[in-house]
Amino acid sequence: MKLKQSLLALGLLATAALSACEKDKDVVVGTCSVKIDDVLVNINKQLTATYYDTGSVNSYLIISGLGADNQGITINVVFPDTQLKPGTYVLSNSTYNYLAWYKSGFSEAYSADDVNDGGIATITLESISETKAKGTFSGKLINDVDISLSKTITEGKFDVNVLRMK
């Protein structure tokens, strides 16, 4: 649970930090939308996409933003061996490709970050570089407090410019 909260906090921190940038070259531009239990949510506030290369084993792409009523979404992709490659990335016991959704103030928080709880996350990158990412995502998100509650994510798509974290 602490790892889940830490990664969600990292996504929110990246959202806040990058949305405060004033230089044109530091502004992330793009689109992101998703259906949550068949209700369309356009992610159109504080949309950020960051790429972080650890310089060793993995690199990470984190996309996050807010939609209607400040509903938040976070998409996390781990690239083994720091190689950016198009393809399908799924949550498993050995990978941490995950999805998360929450309502303003975290009155509700759901994530697909543990297959043992029933979480499912599938993220397909059609194209990826250090400056741009385009793809789709879907999954089954499990409530962070009561694992008997879930949300279904369908028709998720993004096309965003990426900022490289240094």
Secondary structure by P-SEA (a helix, b strand, c coil): caaaaaaaaaaaaaaaaaaacccccccccbbbbbbcccbbbbccccbbbbbbbccccccbbbbbbcccccbbbbbbbbbccccccbbbbbbccccccbbbbbcccccccccccccccbbbbbbbbcccccccccccccbbbbbccccccbbbbccccbbbbbbbcc
